[in-house]
């Protein structure tokens, strides 16, 4: 990974889209792969195009239980004589003659020269050996799975960069593959900054708070399938912060900090970033999460991506999902995927000022008309973590939008499958 110094803007606040594009522009996939058993490859990134070694299915077969026949026989043979039975895994070995059909089960090989199947429930049997086809509409090729219909031998079965889900594991198994090459897991270092922070189990003095950000980051990163290096709490001290960043850079592919990136007297992250590497930007025109620093640390001959997230817990989660998550997927070599943004009708007033992007927490459901309808969870302060717990979606309000009134249409992003 490298960031070209001359290409980094020296501006303050960027738009959400500018920041997102800048991050992705300067994030390059890391090299390195490993062989894994298919059962262990869930949620891993495929390292190279997977070429199908076989046809799937290997032979034309029946898509359902029924009767197989030659469609061209029907005009001269409206009644077909049953010549035998084909079972899945037990092909019929006879020679089909004109005017004959066979009983066939789902998945059984379609014997030549049969080209069509009639489902069992549509069949009219005149007697045990005679199939009456005179009043049954037939489309040549119906209910037949063709050889290579799913995958043809030599074709790309799964493209490089695909994140392997349950369907992909099944697909790999259907090709007879026991192992697969996947990208190596990312190593991500995290720590929180702030003299007011306390770890779980410590006494909470007046004015102090328990550090929740490392726990939300731990959960989000775990779901992303990376190796996490938790460096704990770092005090508001430039020497301690510099040492923590150097340690993280030596051990990790990317660093995520929380706190210390605003304009307070004890917020040192941005300055230390500039000293040790490069700062691409430090502010985004959004709410929550305006103070967000992005750049890299240079140490030991390598550049390590650094995301300096805000200190407020909701801002950490929003910043992670809309900026850090896509960057880490790109760093891991994953295919770029657009977020599944939907549209819903607002059922309440949503206060909003124009000129900035806002991400508000919402609860979305279907109304009586079958439309998606959304309301916000209440107070939307960036420190109210319960608003994320109560919500099932994010309401995305564009800069040009003002206050939303009931009945207006807004964009939403469901958490399920994302968070």
N, C-alpha and C positions, 0 to 999 in steps of 0.2 A: 504494500500500500504506500502511495506517495501523494503528497499534496504539493502542487506547484506554487511556490511562494508568490510569484508575480501575478497569479490568477486570483488571489484571495482579495475580496473586497475589503475596504477599510471603513465601510459604512457602519452605522450603529444598528438601527432596527430594520430587519428585512421582513417582507411578507412571508406568510406560511409557505407558499409555493416556491418563492425564491430560496428560502432556507432549505426546503426539502430537496430541490434540484441541486443546490450547491453541495449538500452532503453526499448525495448519490454520485454526483459528478466526480467527486474526489475520493470515492470508496471503490477500491478494486478488490476483486476476489482473491483470497489467499490460495497458495498452491498447497498440495499435499493431499493424499488420499489413503484409504486403507480398505482391505477386503473384510467383509463382514458376512456371517451367515444371514440369510434372508430374515429369519425370525428376530434378529437383533438390529435390523435396519429401519425400524419404524421411526419416522420423523427425521431421518438422515437425508442429506442432499446427495443425489446421484452424481457421481464424478464424471461420467462420460455417457454419450449416447448409447443406449442399450439396443443392440440389433437382435431381432428375433431369430433364433436358430432354427425354428420350425414354423410350419403353418398352424394357425389356431383358428378353427378346429383343423385337425390333420386330414380329415375326410369329410365329405358332405354327409350330413346326418339329419335326423328328424328333430324338429323343434318341439314335438309333442307326441303323445300316444295317439295312434290312429292307423291309417292304411296308406301305403305307398304304392304309386302307380305311374304309368306313362301317360301324360295328359293328352298326347296326340292319338292314343288308342280310343279315346272316349266316343268320337263320332261313329266309329264302326263297331265299338264294343261298349254299349251303354251298361252292360252288366259284366262285372269282372269276377273272375274265379280266383279264390285265394289259394296261393301256392305254398305258403309257409309263413314263418314268423322270424323277425329280426329283433334281437335284444341288445341293449347297451352292453358292449364288450363281447357279444357273441353274434358276429355278422351272419346273415343268411348266406349259405354257400351254394344255393341252387342257381339255375339259369332261368331268368324270367322270359316267358313267351308272350306274344301279343295277346291282349285280352286278359292278362293275369295281373294280380296285385298281391301284396304281402301285408300281413299284420306287422306293425313296427312300433317299437317303444321309443320314448324320448331319449335322444342321444345315440340311438342305434345307427350304424352306418347305412346310408341309403344305397341299395344295390343298383348297379347299372341294369337297364337304362332308365330307371325311375327318376322322375324329376319333380314330383309333387306329392304332397301328403294331405289327406283329409282327416280332420280331428275325429276322434272316436265318437264324440257326442253328436256329430253331424252325420255319421254313417248310417245307411239304411241297409240292413242285411236281409236278403230274401230268404236265405237259409244259412246254415253254418259255413258254407263254402262260397256263397255268392253275394257280391256287393253290388247293390243297385245304385247306379250313378246318374240315372236319367233326370232327376229333379234337383240335383245338387250343383250349385254354381262352382266352377273351378277356375282358378287363375294359375297358369303354368308357373311352377317354382314356389308355390305357396307352402308355408310352414317347413321350409328346408333351410338349414344352416349350411352355407357353402364352404368349401375348403378354403381356408385362409381368410374367411369373412371377417373375423376379429382381428387377426394379424397375419400378414403374409411373411413367409421366410425371407430374410434379408431386409425387411423394413425396420424403421425405428419404432421400437415398442414403447420406450420411455425416453424422453429427451434429457440431456445433461442439465443439471440444475433443478430437476424436479424434486420437491420434498416428498418423500415416500410415505404414503398413507396406507391404510388397510387394503384399499383396492389395488394399489401398486404391489403390495406384498403378495396378494393373490395372483396378480398378473405374472410376477416373477416365478411363482411356483408353477403356474400353468405352462411356463416355458421350460420347466425342468431345471431351473437354476437354483443351486444350493447356496452360492455366495455371490456377492455383488460389490463393486467398487463404489465407495461413498467418500465424500469430502471429509476431512478431519474435523472434529468438533472445535468450535471456537473456544478460546480461553478469555474470559471477561473478568476484569478486576473491578471491584466496587468498594467504595467507602463513603462515609458521610462526614461532613465537616461542621464544626460548631461547638463552642464551649458550653452551650446550653444543653447539649445532647447527653443522654445517659443510656447505657445498655440495659437490657432486661436483667432484673435481679439487683441492680444498683439502687441505692436510696435516691429518691427524687427530691432534690432540694427546691426551695422556692425559686421560681423563675426558670426551672429546667423542665425538659420534656423528654419522654422516651423516644428513642430513634425508631420510627416506623418505616422510614424510606428504604433501608437495606432489606427489610422483609418484603415489601412490595416488589422491589427490584429482584430479590431472590426468587419470588414466585413467578414473576414475568419472564425472567431469564431461564428458569427451570422449564417452563412450558415451551420456550424457544429451543430447548435442547442444547444448551452450551455448558461448558465447564466453568464454574464460578469460583473466583478467588476473592474471598471476603477479607478485606483488610481492616474492617472494623471502623472505629471512630478516630478522626484526626482533629486535633484542636485548631482553633483559629490562630495559627502561628505559621508564618511564611516558611520557616526552616523545616518544621514538621511536615507541612504540606508539600514542599519541594521533595523531601525525602520519600514521602508516600507516593508521589507521582513517578519518581524514578524507579522505585521498587515495583510499582504496578507495571510500568513500561517494560521492565526486564522480564516480567513473568507472563504478560498477557498480550493478546492481539488487539484489545480495545479496553479503554478505561471509562467507567461511568462513576461520576461523583455526584453528590447532592448537597446543595448549600454552598454558600461562598461565591456566588456569581452575580450578586446584585451590586448596588453602588455604595454599600455600607463601608465604614472605615475598616472593619475586620474581614472583608470579603476579598480574599487574595487569589482565588483560583485563576481569574483571567490574567492577572499580572504574572503569575508563575508560569502559566501556559506560554505566554509571550517570551518569557526568559528561556524556557526549556525547549521551545519548539515554535509553533505558529498558531495564531488565532484567526480563524476564518470569519467568525462573527460571534457576537455575544448578546444579541437581543433580537427578538422576533415580535412583530406587531400582532400579538395574540393574547388571549386571556382564557384560562390561566397559563402561566409559563412564559411570560415575556423575557425574563433573564435566562437565556440558554446559550452557553458558550460551546462552540465546536471548533476543533482544530486537531493538532497532534503534538505529541511529545517525542523529541529525538533523543535516543539514548542507546548506547551500544551499537551504533551503526544502523539502527532501524527506526522507522517512524511508527508510532502507535496512536491510533485514533483516540481522541478524548472528547467525551461529552460531559460538560459541566451543567448538570441539571439544577433547577431551582431547589429551594429548601422545603417549600410547602408540599405536602404529600399528594394532593390532587394534581398539582402542576407537574410533579415527578411522573405520575402515571400517564398524564396526557402527553407530556413531552416524549416519554419513552415510546408510546404506541404510534405517534404520528411522525417521529423523526428517528429515534434510535433503532426501533425494531426493523424498519425497512433497510436501514444502513447495515445492521448486523446480518440480515439475510443476504444482502448483496456481498458483504465481506465473506460470508460462508459459501458463496457461489450459487445461491438459489436464484431461480428464475424470478424476474420482476412480476409482481401481481398487483393489480389495482384493488383498492379497498372496496368491499361490497357495499357501497353507499346506496341507501334506499330513500324514498320520499314518504313522508307521513304528514297527516293533518294535525296541527297544534290544537289541543283542547283547552289551553289556558294562555294567558298573556305571558310572554317571555321578554322581560326587559333587555334591551340591547342598544348600544350606541353605535353609530356608523363609524367606519374608518378602521376597524380591526376585525380579525377573525376571533370568534368565540366558540369554545367547546363547552356546552352545558350538559349536565347529566340528566338523562330522561328515563321515563318508564313508558314503554310502547306496548300497545296491544291492539287487537282488532275491535273496531266499534260495531254497532248493530248493522251497519251498512256493509260490513266486511272490509272497510278501509283501515289502514294502519293509522293509529291515533297516538299521539305522544303528549305527555306532560312532563314538566321538569320536577325534580325531586324536592324542590324547596330552595333553601339558601344555597347559593352556588359559590361560596367563598373557596379559595384554593387550599384552605387549611381544613375543610370539612370532609374528611375521608369517608364518613358515613354516607355521603351523597354518592360515592362510587359504589359502595356496598349495596345501597338500595336500588340503584339504577340497573337497567338491562341494555341501555344504549347510550350513545353520545349524540347530542343534537349539535350539528355543525352549522354555524351561522357565519355567512360570508361577510367581508368588510362592508359591502354596499348595503347590507340589510340593517334595518333599524329594529325597533321594538316589534315583536311578532304578536299578532292578535289572534284570538280563537278563530279557527277556520283557515288560517294561512297554511301554506305548504312549506315544510322545512326538510332539510336533509338529515338523515340519521345513519348511524353505524352501530349495528348490534354488537354487543360484547361477545355473545356466544360464538365460539370458534375463533375468536380474535384475541380476547383477553383470557 
